[in-house]
C-alpha cells in the first residue's frame, strides 16, 4: 500500500493512513474520529455522489465496509456498528468524495442513540472550517493515525 496513491476528493491521502484496499475501494483512519474505530471507506475513483458509482463500485464499497466493520467491531469489543453516508452538501457531506463512516458502537457511547448523526454533522462542519479557513484544529497527529492504521492493517493479514 505504501507505493499506492489515494485521493479523498481534492486531498491527497498518505498511504500510511490507509489500512485496507481493494481494486475499487480503500479504508482509512479518520482525522477526527467520534469514537474509537471511526474510519472511512471510500471508492478509489473520485466520485462525488453515491448515485454516480457503478454497480461494481457500489458492491465493492459495501462489501469492503462489511469486512472492515466486522473486524473493527470485534477489535474494539463493540456490540453494534453505525454505517452512514452523507450524500451531497445538503446531507452534510463536506468532502466531495463518496465515503462510508463506520463507527463501532457500545452501550452508552451516546446518551441518545441518534445523537451520533448530529455528532457526525458537527465533525464534518469542523472539518470543512479547517479545510476552508485553516482555523485552529483538533486533528490527530500523523503519528497517531499511522499507528492506528498499522494496528488495523494487522487485522486483515
Backbone as ProteinMPNN parsed JSONL, in Angstrom:
{"seq_chain_A": "XXXXXXXXXXXXXXXXXXXXXXXXXXXXXXXXXXXXXXXXXXXXXXXXXXXXXXXXXXXXXXXXXXXXXXXXXXXXXXXXXXXXXXXXXXXXXXXXXXXXXXXXXXXXXXXXXXXXXXXXXXXXXXXXXXXXXXXXXXXXXXXXXXXXXXXXXXXXX", "coords_chain_A": {"N_chain_A": [[0.817, -1.2, 0.0], [2.054, 1.152, 0.545], [3.275, 2.21, -1.748], [1.192, 2.932, -3.302], [-1.2, 5.402, -4.465], [-3.603, 7.56, -3.023], [-6.629, 9.371, -3.117], [-8.841, 11.726, -1.654], [-11.433, 13.207, -2.526], [-10.387, 16.426, -3.26], [-8.052, 16.042, -1.847], [-4.897, 14.677, -1.089], [-4.117, 11.527, 0.176], [-2.083, 10.181, 2.616], [-0.482, 7.135, 2.111], [0.09, 5.702, 4.418], [-2.018, 6.143, 6.094], [-3.977, 4.557, 5.189], [-5.468, 1.455, 5.646], [-6.564, -0.762, 4.503], [-7.286, -2.09, 1.302], [-8.882, -2.534, -1.899], [-9.302, -3.365, -5.377], [-11.145, -1.448, -6.066], [-11.867, 0.07, -3.823], [-10.971, 1.694, -0.674], [-9.913, 1.762, 2.774], [-9.564, 4.058, 5.396], [-8.024, 5.635, 8.264], [-9.557, 8.038, 10.451], [-9.312, 11.555, 10.506], [-10.55, 13.07, 12.472], [-11.921, 11.331, 14.606], [-15.063, 10.248, 15.959], [-15.554, 8.246, 17.757], [-13.632, 5.526, 19.165], [-12.218, 3.645, 16.56], [-13.649, 4.799, 14.498], [-13.79, 5.02, 11.172], [-13.218, 5.58, 7.622], [-14.565, 4.432, 4.542], [-13.885, 4.42, 1.176], [-14.471, 4.927, -2.369], [-11.956, 4.19, -4.814], [-11.932, 5.609, -7.199], [-12.505, 8.995, -8.038], [-15.383, 10.041, -6.985], [-18.156, 11.984, -6.581], [-20.867, 11.72, -5.726], [-23.039, 9.207, -4.362], [-24.906, 8.082, -6.126], [-23.555, 8.139, -8.485], [-21.744, 6.085, -8.57], [-20.561, 3.068, -10.085], [-22.212, -0.114, -10.59], [-20.491, -2.208, -9.877], [-18.596, -0.791, -8.325], [-20.225, 0.078, -6.231], [-21.022, -2.34, -5.07], [-18.484, -3.364, -4.28], [-17.689, -1.35, -2.504], [-19.571, -1.571, -0.382], [-19.206, -4.25, 0.379], [-16.589, -4.09, 1.234], [-16.932, -2.283, 3.358], [-18.491, -3.903, 5.024], [-16.664, -5.954, 5.668], [-14.612, -4.479, 6.956], [-16.076, -3.327, 9.042], [-16.88, -5.634, 10.491], [-14.411, -6.594, 11.49], [-13.449, -4.369, 12.973], [-15.472, -3.983, 14.848], [-15.178, -6.264, 16.428], [-12.457, -5.938, 17.234], [-12.579, -3.566, 18.765], [-14.216, -4.387, 20.748], [-16.933, -3.886, 20.551], [-20.563, -3.745, 20.293], [-22.233, -3.225, 18.242], [-22.673, -1.563, 15.036], [-22.487, 1.605, 13.432], [-23.167, 2.607, 10.25], [-22.84, 5.01, 7.837], [-23.672, 7.344, 5.246], [-23.146, 10.559, 4.017], [-24.597, 12.1, 1.543], [-24.001, 14.404, -0.57], [-24.046, 18.049, -0.369], [-26.278, 19.133, 1.103], [-26.879, 17.062, 2.708], [-24.906, 17.082, 4.503], [-22.376, 16.404, 3.64], [-19.019, 17.18, 3.412], [-16.577, 16.789, 2.163], [-16.134, 16.35, -1.181], [-16.423, 13.512, -2.069], [-17.478, 10.26, -2.267], [-18.052, 8.524, 0.735], [-18.155, 6.099, 3.306], [-18.97, 6.256, 6.638], [-17.808, 4.361, 9.29], [-18.591, 3.278, 12.421], [-17.761, 1.698, 15.291], [-19.919, 0.65, 17.873], [-20.873, 0.984, 21.314], [-22.696, 0.164, 24.3], [-24.109, 2.99, 25.743], [-22.361, 4.845, 24.574], [-23.33, 7.121, 23.376], [-25.696, 9.218, 24.836], [-28.31, 9.456, 23.835], [-29.202, 7.45, 21.273], [-29.446, 8.311, 18.521], [-28.012, 10.652, 18.534], [-25.548, 10.357, 17.475], [-25.627, 10.974, 14.779], [-25.955, 13.734, 14.72], [-23.527, 14.383, 15.894], [-21.71, 13.47, 13.968], [-22.354, 15.252, 11.948], [-21.519, 17.689, 13.139], [-18.74, 17.229, 13.358], [-18.101, 17.01, 10.636], [-18.691, 19.602, 9.798], [-16.807, 21.024, 11.299], [-14.508, 20.024, 10.125], [-14.818, 21.031, 7.539], [-14.583, 23.78, 8.069], [-11.933, 23.819, 8.906], [-10.646, 22.946, 6.578], [-11.444, 24.917, 4.777], [-10.838, 27.358, 6.008], [-8.586, 26.994, 7.497], [-8.52, 27.06, 10.304], [-7.67, 27.032, 13.842], [-7.07, 23.756, 14.878], [-8.261, 20.506, 15.989], [-7.078, 18.195, 15.229], [-5.897, 14.814, 14.908], [-2.529, 13.718, 15.278], [-0.238, 12.927, 12.598], [1.349, 10.795, 13.333], [-0.228, 9.49, 15.269], [-2.359, 8.646, 13.646], [-1.05, 7.009, 11.784], [-0.083, 4.981, 13.461], [-2.524, 3.895, 14.387], [-3.602, 2.998, 11.935], [-1.681, 1.063, 11.31], [-2.156, -0.818, 13.338], [-4.77, -1.631, 12.654], [-4.317, -2.638, 10.089], [-3.075, -5.069, 10.604], [-5.225, -6.649, 11.205], [-6.165, -7.635, 8.858], [-4.425, -9.33, 7.662]], "CA_chain_A": [[0.0, 0.0, 0.0], [2.936, 2.315, 0.683], [3.611, 2.796, -3.042], [-0.042, 3.332, -3.967], [-1.648, 6.758, -4.159], [-5.014, 7.633, -2.678], [-7.173, 10.725, -3.054], [-10.129, 11.874, -0.986], [-11.819, 14.457, -3.164], [-9.199, 17.162, -3.699], [-6.969, 15.852, -0.886], [-4.031, 13.514, -1.227], [-4.081, 10.764, 1.425], [-0.837, 9.46, 2.83], [-0.77, 5.689, 2.128], [0.222, 5.173, 5.778], [-3.315, 6.303, 6.746], [-4.848, 3.541, 4.593], [-5.161, 0.158, 6.262], [-7.133, -1.85, 3.711], [-7.701, -1.634, -0.023], [-9.221, -3.479, -2.952], [-9.123, -2.686, -6.66], [-12.112, -0.36, -6.224], [-12.146, 0.794, -2.579], [-9.943, 1.693, 0.36], [-10.343, 2.172, 4.116], [-8.543, 4.882, 6.046], [-8.348, 6.159, 9.587], [-10.241, 9.325, 10.401], [-8.596, 12.684, 11.098], [-11.294, 13.489, 13.666], [-12.889, 10.271, 14.927], [-16.036, 10.478, 17.035], [-15.411, 7.131, 18.686], [-12.55, 4.63, 18.749], [-12.564, 2.809, 15.42], [-14.376, 5.549, 13.468], [-12.982, 5.032, 9.958], [-13.928, 5.884, 6.383], [-14.364, 3.563, 3.388], [-14.075, 5.274, 0.003], [-14.094, 4.36, -3.657], [-10.683, 4.711, -5.327], [-12.247, 6.609, -8.22], [-13.023, 10.249, -7.48], [-16.82, 10.078, -7.245], [-18.744, 12.913, -5.615], [-22.166, 11.293, -5.197], [-23.306, 7.773, -4.323], [-25.644, 7.677, -7.329], [-22.631, 8.11, -9.622], [-20.921, 4.876, -8.527], [-21.006, 1.951, -10.921], [-22.724, -1.239, -9.802], [-19.334, -2.91, -9.309], [-18.031, 0.042, -7.257], [-21.177, 0.055, -5.112], [-20.889, -3.654, -4.438], [-17.183, -3.453, -3.622], [-17.671, -0.405, -1.379], [-20.34, -2.12, 0.74], [-18.545, -5.473, 0.849], [-15.426, -3.625, 1.998], [-17.447, -1.741, 4.624], [-18.904, -5.043, 5.844], [-15.455, -6.616, 6.154], [-13.962, -3.567, 7.9], [-16.945, -3.237, 10.216], [-16.809, -6.886, 11.258], [-13.128, -6.666, 12.203], [-13.313, -3.29, 13.959], [-16.412, -4.243, 15.941], [-14.514, -7.236, 17.288], [-11.227, -5.335, 17.773], [-12.919, -2.563, 19.785], [-15.15, -5.015, 21.684], [-18.211, -3.187, 20.415], [-21.697, -4.652, 20.152], [-23.011, -2.797, 17.078], [-21.989, -0.647, 14.126], [-23.212, 2.606, 12.665], [-22.615, 2.85, 8.921], [-23.615, 6.118, 7.306], [-23.156, 8.143, 4.132], [-23.738, 11.88, 3.803], [-24.501, 12.138, 0.088], [-24.274, 15.744, -1.084], [-23.876, 19.129, 0.625], [-27.438, 19.305, 1.989], [-26.882, 15.919, 3.626], [-23.802, 17.27, 5.434], [-21.104, 15.976, 3.056], [-18.106, 18.314, 3.271], [-15.549, 16.43, 1.186], [-16.885, 15.855, -2.328], [-15.974, 12.169, -2.445], [-18.308, 9.286, -1.551], [-17.385, 7.798, 1.811], [-18.993, 5.493, 4.343], [-18.456, 6.311, 8.005], [-18.033, 3.149, 10.072], [-18.356, 3.575, 13.827], [-18.093, 0.649, 16.262], [-20.756, 1.224, 18.918], [-21.009, 0.303, 22.602], [-23.769, 0.669, 25.149], [-23.827, 4.227, 26.465], [-21.389, 5.75, 23.953], [-24.094, 8.355, 23.243], [-26.855, 9.122, 25.729], [-29.429, 9.202, 22.943], [-28.539, 6.745, 20.171], [-29.398, 9.067, 17.275], [-27.101, 11.794, 18.656], [-24.369, 10.065, 16.657], [-25.755, 11.65, 13.482], [-25.64, 15.142, 14.982], [-22.091, 14.461, 16.156], [-21.04, 13.356, 12.666], [-22.594, 16.531, 11.278], [-20.649, 18.689, 13.762], [-17.353, 16.938, 12.956], [-17.966, 17.346, 9.215], [-18.645, 21.074, 9.702], [-15.492, 21.437, 11.81], [-13.523, 19.684, 9.101], [-14.987, 21.991, 6.45], [-13.973, 25.036, 8.52], [-10.478, 23.605, 8.899], [-10.182, 22.87, 5.2], [-11.706, 26.181, 4.099], [-10.284, 28.528, 6.681], [-7.379, 26.591, 8.215], [-8.62, 27.523, 11.69], [-7.022, 26.161, 14.825], [-7.739, 22.483, 14.742], [-8.076, 19.47, 16.994], [-6.811, 16.979, 14.471], [-4.906, 13.891, 15.445], [-1.239, 13.829, 14.59], [0.022, 11.883, 11.607], [1.876, 9.633, 14.06], [-1.367, 8.777, 15.856], [-3.124, 7.992, 12.591], [-0.22, 5.942, 11.224], [-0.086, 3.894, 14.445], [-3.837, 3.255, 14.349], [-3.708, 2.267, 10.667], [-0.81, -0.117, 11.414], [-2.87, -1.801, 14.158], [-5.907, -2.15, 11.869], [-3.772, -3.399, 8.966], [-2.803, -6.418, 11.104], [-6.487, -7.4, 11.256], [-6.515, -8.11, 7.526], [-3.304, -10.116, 7.14]], "C_chain_A": [[0.858, 1.26, 0.0], [3.217, 2.994, -0.654], [2.365, 3.257, -3.801], [-0.375, 4.773, -3.625], [-3.161, 6.739, -3.947], [-5.424, 9.094, -2.622], [-8.533, 10.658, -2.376], [-10.659, 13.228, -1.447], [-10.555, 15.158, -3.623], [-7.954, 16.904, -2.848], [-6.197, 14.569, -1.152], [-3.945, 12.843, 0.144], [-2.757, 10.021, 1.502], [-1.164, 7.967, 2.89], [-0.649, 5.069, 3.516], [-1.079, 5.306, 6.571], [-4.308, 5.241, 6.27], [-4.469, 2.182, 5.168], [-5.761, -1.031, 5.517], [-7.5, -1.286, 2.347], [-8.023, -2.815, -0.923], [-8.944, -2.749, -4.271], [-10.015, -1.466, -6.776], [-12.3, 0.521, -5.0], [-10.928, 0.811, -1.663], [-10.549, 2.167, 1.676], [-9.208, 2.93, 4.765], [-9.016, 5.314, 7.427], [-8.893, 7.575, 9.421], [-9.424, 10.4, 11.119], [-9.239, 13.113, 12.419], [-12.339, 12.445, 14.038], [-13.819, 10.673, 16.065], [-15.88, 9.458, 18.145], [-14.195, 6.317, 18.264], [-13.021, 3.727, 17.607], [-13.353, 3.506, 14.332], [-13.463, 5.72, 12.257], [-13.866, 5.379, 8.762], [-13.574, 4.847, 5.322], [-14.785, 4.367, 2.161], [-13.823, 4.504, -1.283], [-12.753, 4.957, -4.091], [-10.922, 5.805, -6.362], [-12.844, 7.833, -7.534], [-14.485, 10.396, -7.901], [-17.467, 10.941, -6.162], [-20.0, 12.374, -4.937], [-22.346, 9.792, -5.324], [-23.978, 7.293, -5.609], [-24.748, 7.572, -8.56], [-21.671, 6.92, -9.598], [-21.455, 3.855, -9.522], [-21.539, 0.851, -10.003], [-21.573, -1.992, -9.142], [-18.706, -2.115, -8.169], [-18.927, 0.026, -6.023], [-21.055, -1.248, -4.342], [-19.585, -3.747, -3.654], [-17.12, -2.54, -2.388], [-18.381, -0.999, -0.164], [-19.752, -3.427, 1.259], [-17.299, -5.128, 1.66], [-15.877, -3.09, 3.35], [-17.869, -2.871, 5.563], [-17.686, -5.727, 6.47], [-14.749, -5.764, 7.214], [-14.772, -3.502, 9.19], [-16.853, -4.464, 11.107], [-15.536, -6.921, 12.106], [-13.018, -5.583, 13.282], [-14.29, -3.436, 15.117], [-15.784, -5.216, 16.934], [-13.299, -6.611, 17.994], [-11.525, -4.368, 18.915], [-13.921, -3.084, 20.812], [-16.487, -4.259, 21.734], [-19.324, -4.217, 20.231], [-22.551, -4.33, 18.93], [-22.142, -1.902, 16.205], [-22.971, 0.397, 13.619], [-22.456, 2.763, 11.362], [-23.472, 3.945, 8.3], [-22.875, 6.814, 6.174], [-23.891, 9.478, 4.15], [-23.531, 12.167, 2.321], [-24.948, 13.486, -0.458], [-24.243, 16.78, 0.019], [-25.052, 19.279, 1.589], [-27.582, 18.151, 2.962], [-25.725, 16.012, 4.621], [-22.448, 16.838, 4.898], [-20.218, 17.198, 2.829], [-16.953, 18.038, 2.326], [-16.282, 15.795, 0.011], [-16.318, 14.549, -2.884], [-16.819, 11.203, -1.62], [-17.48, 8.635, -0.45], [-18.413, 7.3, 2.822], [-18.278, 5.667, 5.671], [-18.787, 4.98, 8.659], [-17.646, 3.468, 11.504], [-18.745, 2.379, 14.686], [-18.827, 1.275, 17.451], [-20.805, 0.328, 20.15], [-22.167, 0.918, 23.364], [-23.3, 1.942, 25.842], [-22.835, 5.162, 25.795], [-22.021, 7.105, 23.618], [-25.336, 8.185, 24.099], [-28.108, 8.763, 24.937], [-28.838, 8.636, 21.659], [-28.406, 7.579, 18.897], [-28.537, 10.335, 17.363], [-25.835, 11.596, 17.826], [-24.435, 10.835, 15.342], [-25.489, 13.149, 13.626], [-24.147, 15.317, 15.192], [-21.296, 14.353, 14.857], [-21.171, 14.675, 11.916], [-21.671, 17.623, 11.82], [-19.204, 18.475, 13.325], [-17.125, 17.293, 11.494], [-17.877, 18.868, 9.044], [-17.313, 21.611, 10.215], [-14.412, 21.176, 10.777], [-13.61, 20.672, 7.943], [-14.362, 23.325, 6.834], [-12.461, 24.932, 8.471], [-9.955, 23.646, 7.483], [-10.346, 24.209, 4.483], [-10.929, 27.338, 4.7], [-8.993, 28.258, 7.426], [-7.363, 27.152, 9.634], [-7.844, 26.591, 12.608], [-7.79, 24.859, 14.866], [-7.417, 21.525, 15.864], [-7.857, 18.143, 16.297], [-5.85, 16.092, 15.236], [-3.612, 14.084, 14.669], [-1.118, 12.711, 13.561], [0.528, 10.631, 12.304], [0.751, 8.811, 14.674], [-2.135, 7.999, 14.787], [-2.348, 6.839, 11.97], [-0.205, 4.738, 12.164], [-1.421, 3.153, 14.431], [-3.985, 2.43, 13.068], [-2.858, 0.995, 10.71], [-1.491, -1.209, 12.244], [-4.015, -2.437, 13.366], [-5.416, -3.014, 10.708], [-3.534, -4.85, 9.372], [-4.066, -7.282, 11.138], [-6.817, -8.073, 9.927], [-5.381, -8.904, 6.864], [-3.667, -11.582, 7.155]], "O_chain_A": [[0.435, 2.308, -0.488], [3.383, 4.213, -0.705], [2.483, 3.908, -4.839], [0.103, 5.308, -2.625], [-3.89, 6.0, -4.607], [-4.674, 9.947, -2.147], [-9.269, 9.679, -2.502], [-10.374, 14.26, -0.84], [-9.729, 14.553, -4.306], [-6.904, 17.493, -3.106], [-6.779, 13.515, -1.407], [-3.726, 13.512, 1.153], [-2.365, 9.321, 0.568], [-2.046, 7.571, 3.652], [-1.229, 4.013, 3.768], [-1.238, 4.659, 7.607], [-5.359, 5.052, 6.882], [-3.297, 1.804, 5.177], [-5.493, -2.181, 5.864], [-7.964, -0.151, 2.239], [-7.521, -3.925, -0.744], [-8.41, -1.639, -4.269], [-9.685, -0.533, -7.508], [-12.842, 1.62, -5.119], [-9.981, 0.047, -1.85], [-11.556, 2.875, 1.696], [-8.048, 2.52, 4.706], [-10.21, 5.357, 7.722], [-8.71, 8.214, 8.385], [-8.908, 10.169, 12.213], [-8.542, 13.475, 13.367], [-13.529, 12.658, 13.805], [-13.412, 11.349, 17.009], [-16.053, 9.769, 19.324], [-13.767, 6.408, 17.114], [-14.091, 3.123, 17.683], [-13.699, 2.878, 13.331], [-12.486, 6.468, 12.306], [-15.089, 5.46, 8.874], [-12.421, 4.431, 5.214], [-15.884, 4.919, 2.107], [-13.055, 3.542, -1.296], [-12.452, 6.106, -3.767], [-10.204, 6.804, -6.398], [-13.597, 7.711, -6.568], [-14.786, 10.816, -9.019], [-17.338, 10.657, -4.971], [-20.186, 12.543, -3.732], [-21.865, 9.177, -6.276], [-23.655, 6.22, -6.119], [-25.14, 6.98, -9.565], [-20.865, 6.764, -10.515], [-22.659, 3.789, -9.77], [-21.336, 0.89, -8.789], [-21.669, -2.373, -7.976], [-18.323, -2.693, -7.152], [-18.434, -0.034, -4.896], [-20.993, -1.254, -3.112], [-19.582, -4.163, -2.495], [-16.564, -2.919, -1.357], [-17.863, -0.942, 0.952], [-19.797, -3.685, 2.462], [-16.99, -5.792, 2.65], [-15.273, -3.405, 4.375], [-17.627, -2.799, 6.768], [-17.685, -6.038, 7.661], [-14.338, -6.28, 8.253], [-14.224, -3.607, 10.287], [-16.76, -4.35, 12.329], [-15.582, -7.238, 13.295], [-12.543, -5.856, 14.385], [-13.977, -3.056, 16.245], [-15.856, -5.006, 18.144], [-13.144, -6.747, 19.208], [-10.811, -4.348, 19.917], [-14.417, -2.325, 21.645], [-17.07, -4.035, 22.795], [-19.062, -5.404, 20.04], [-23.485, -5.067, 18.612], [-21.029, -1.533, 16.579], [-24.147, 0.103, 13.403], [-21.252, 3.02, 11.359], [-24.696, 3.821, 8.244], [-21.646, 6.871, 6.14], [-25.114, 9.519, 4.282], [-22.411, 12.446, 1.893], [-26.122, 13.685, -0.77], [-24.393, 16.453, 1.197], [-24.842, 19.529, 2.776], [-28.328, 18.249, 3.937], [-25.567, 15.142, 5.479], [-21.458, 16.897, 5.627], [-20.613, 18.138, 2.139], [-16.402, 18.972, 1.743], [-16.982, 14.798, 0.19], [-15.808, 14.492, -4.003], [-16.867, 11.32, -0.395], [-16.337, 8.239, -0.679], [-19.389, 7.978, 3.142], [-17.12, 5.276, 5.818], [-19.927, 4.52, 8.59], [-16.517, 3.877, 11.775], [-19.931, 2.069, 14.806], [-18.404, 2.307, 17.973], [-20.781, -0.899, 20.055], [-22.567, 2.052, 23.103], [-22.231, 1.971, 26.451], [-22.485, 6.187, 26.379], [-21.326, 8.121, 23.58], [-25.96, 7.124, 24.088], [-28.869, 7.876, 25.325], [-28.032, 9.309, 21.016], [-27.354, 7.555, 18.258], [-28.356, 11.021, 16.357], [-25.134, 12.558, 17.512], [-23.409, 11.299, 14.845], [-24.871, 13.759, 12.754], [-23.563, 16.292, 14.72], [-20.313, 15.069, 14.672], [-20.207, 15.154, 11.319], [-21.103, 18.395, 11.047], [-18.518, 19.431, 12.963], [-16.069, 17.822, 11.145], [-17.083, 19.361, 8.242], [-16.752, 22.542, 9.638], [-13.515, 21.995, 10.575], [-12.582, 21.104, 7.42], [-13.682, 23.943, 6.016], [-11.786, 25.865, 8.036], [-8.948, 24.296, 7.202], [-9.498, 24.596, 3.68], [-10.422, 28.197, 3.979], [-8.365, 29.186, 7.935], [-6.343, 27.651, 10.108], [-7.418, 25.509, 12.206], [-9.021, 24.856, 14.887], [-6.44, 21.696, 16.594], [-8.376, 17.107, 16.712], [-5.094, 16.551, 16.092], [-3.62, 14.561, 13.534], [-1.801, 11.69, 13.642], [0.174, 9.52, 11.911], [0.769, 7.581, 14.61], [-2.513, 6.846, 14.993], [-2.93, 5.799, 11.661], [-0.304, 3.598, 11.711], [-1.448, 1.923, 14.459], [-4.442, 1.288, 13.115], [-3.278, -0.043, 10.197], [-1.415, -2.388, 11.899], [-4.201, -3.653, 13.411], [-6.045, -4.021, 10.382], [-3.765, -5.762, 8.578], [-3.98, -8.509, 11.104], [-7.651, -8.977, 9.875], [-5.388, -9.117, 5.652], [-2.86, -12.421, 6.755]]}, "name": "protein", "num_of_chains": 1, "seq": "XXXXXXXXXXXXXXXXXXXXXXXXXXXXXXXXXXXXXXXXXXXXXXXXXXXXXXXXXXXXXXXXXXXXXXXXXXXXXXXXXXXXXXXXXXXXXXXXXXXXXXXXXXXXXXXXXXXXXXXXXXXXXXXXXXXXXXXXXXXXXXXXXXXXXXXXXXXXX"}
